[in-house]
């Protein structure tokens, strides 16, 4: 049985060798995008894993380097926006992601860039639906900021403290 680390290393090498431009270190690229999302270290690890999977999905869709960066960048921007405006729901987040992908896919300057072809755009939306939006509540729970509890003791104001109890030596024995 092969180890998980060696399987990840082979997948990373395959993606690094697949781009048509300079090699892309998927783990480093995903980690740098996750760090820009302003998340806690635990949440950043989950976001980096999601973005690394997005890189692999882009490889399977035979995206060029520019298309890969556009696709993963659109997903990272959606995650970043979701972390910044966390009460935002999955429907609003998906609508914003779909608009980003359409701006990358459709060739109608100056509103769009035409980086992704229609098959790649469809694959990007399918991946986002399966990997991110299907588990949106899980990401919400993992990436939510922990509430900070601020306790301060204050005097009770005009309320007097109760008198001290009498000593036990002065107690009356009831038989």
C-alpha positions in Angstrom: 0.0 0.0 0.0 1.4 3.3 -1.0 1.7 6.1 1.5 -0.4 9.2 1.2 2.6 11.4 1.1 4.1 9.6 -1.9 0.8 9.7 -3.8 0.6 13.5 -3.1 4.1 13.9 -4.3 3.4 12.1 -7.6 0.2 14.1 -8.1 2.2 17.3 -7.5 4.9 16.3 -9.9 2.3 15.4 -12.5 0.6 18.8 -12.2 4.0 20.6 -12.2 5.0 18.9 -15.4 1.6 19.5 -17.1 1.6 23.3 -17.5 2.7 24.7 -20.8 4.6 27.6 -19.3 7.0 27.5 -16.3 6.5 24.7 -13.8 3.9 25.3 -11.1 4.3 24.1 -7.6 0.7 23.4 -6.7 1.2 23.1 -3.0 3.1 26.4 -2.8 0.7 28.2 -5.1 -2.4 27.0 -3.2 -0.8 27.9 0.1 0.1 31.4 -1.0 -3.5 31.9 -2.2 -4.8 30.5 1.1 -2.6 32.8 3.0 -4.1 35.8 1.2 -7.6 34.7 2.5 -6.8 36.0 6.0 -7.9 32.8 7.7 -6.7 31.0 10.8 -3.9 28.4 10.3 -6.4 25.5 10.5 -8.7 27.2 8.1 -5.8 28.1 5.8 -4.9 24.4 5.6 -8.4 23.5 4.4 -8.5 26.3 1.9 -5.1 25.3 0.6 -6.3 21.8 0.2 -9.4 23.0 -1.7 -7.2 25.2 -4.0 -4.7 22.4 -4.7 -7.6 20.2 -5.7 -8.8 23.0 -8.0 -5.4 23.0 -9.6 -5.7 19.3 -10.2 -9.1 19.8 -11.7 -7.8 22.5 -14.0 -5.1 20.1 -15.1 -7.7 17.4 -15.9 -9.6 20.0 -17.9 -6.4 20.6 -19.9 -6.2 24.3 -18.9 -3.3 26.4 -19.9 -1.3 28.1 -17.2 -3.3 31.4 -17.6 -6.6 29.4 -17.5 -5.4 27.5 -14.4 -4.5 30.7 -12.6 -7.7 32.3 -13.6 -9.9 29.4 -12.5 -8.1 28.9 -9.1 -7.9 32.6 -8.6 -11.7 32.9 -9.1 -12.3 30.2 -6.5 -9.8 31.8 -4.1 -11.5 35.2 -4.5 -14.8 33.6 -3.7 -13.4 32.0 -0.6 -11.7 35.2 0.4 -15.0 37.1 0.0 -16.8 34.5 2.0 -14.3 34.8 4.8 -14.6 38.6 4.8 -18.4 38.6 4.6 -19.0 35.4 6.5 -22.8 35.7 7.0 -23.1 35.6 3.2 -24.9 32.4 2.1 -24.0 29.8 -0.4 -26.4 31.1 -3.0 -25.0 34.6 -3.0 -21.4 33.3 -3.0 -22.1 30.9 -5.9 -23.7 33.7 -7.9 -20.6 35.8 -7.4 -18.3 32.9 -8.4 -20.4 32.2 -11.5 -20.1 35.8 -12.6 -16.3 35.6 -12.1 -16.1 32.5 -14.3 -18.4 34.0 -17.0 -16.1 37.1 -17.0 -13.2 34.7 -17.7 -14.9 32.5 -20.2 -17.0 34.6 -22.6 -15.2 36.5 -25.3 -16.9 39.9 -25.1 -14.3 42.6 -24.4 -13.9 44.7 -22.3 -16.3 42.9 -19.8 -14.5 39.5 -20.1 -11.1 38.2 -20.8 -11.8 35.0 -22.7 -9.2 32.9 -20.8 -11.4 29.8 -20.3 -13.2 27.9 -23.1 -16.8 26.8 -22.5 -15.8 23.3 -21.5 -13.3 24.6 -19.0 -15.8 27.1 -17.6 -18.4 24.4 -17.2 -15.8 22.2 -15.5 -14.8 25.0 -13.1 -18.4 25.6 -12.1 -18.9 21.8 -11.6 -15.8 21.5 -9.5 -16.8 24.5 -7.3 -20.3 23.0 -6.9 -18.9 19.5 -5.9 -15.9 20.6 -3.8 -16.8 23.9 -2.2 -20.5 24.7 -2.3 -21.7 21.1 -1.6 -19.7 21.4 1.7 -20.3 25.1 2.3 -21.6 24.6 5.8 -18.5 22.6 6.7 -16.2 25.3 5.4 -18.3 27.8 7.3 -17.9 25.8 10.5 -14.1 25.3 10.0 -13.3 28.8 8.8 -15.6 30.8 11.2 -13.7 33.1 13.5 -13.8 31.9 17.1 -15.9 34.2 19.3 -13.8 36.1 21.8 -15.1 36.2 25.3 -14.3 39.3 27.2 -15.0 39.1 30.9 -14.6 42.0 33.3 -15.4 42.1 36.9 -17.0 45.3 38.1 -18.1 46.4 41.5 -21.8 46.1 42.1 -22.2 49.8 42.7 -24.3 50.8 45.7 -25.0 47.3 46.9 -23.3 46.5 50.2 -21.4 43.3 50.6 -23.1 40.8 53.0 -21.8 40.8 56.6 -19.2 38.2 57.5 -20.8 35.0 59.0 -20.3 34.5 62.8 -17.4 32.2 63.8 -18.3 28.5 64.3 -17.0 28.6 67.9 -20.0 30.9 68.8 -22.5 28.5 67.2 -25.3 27.1 69.3 -25.5 23.4 69.5 -29.1 22.1 68.9 -29.7 18.7 70.3 
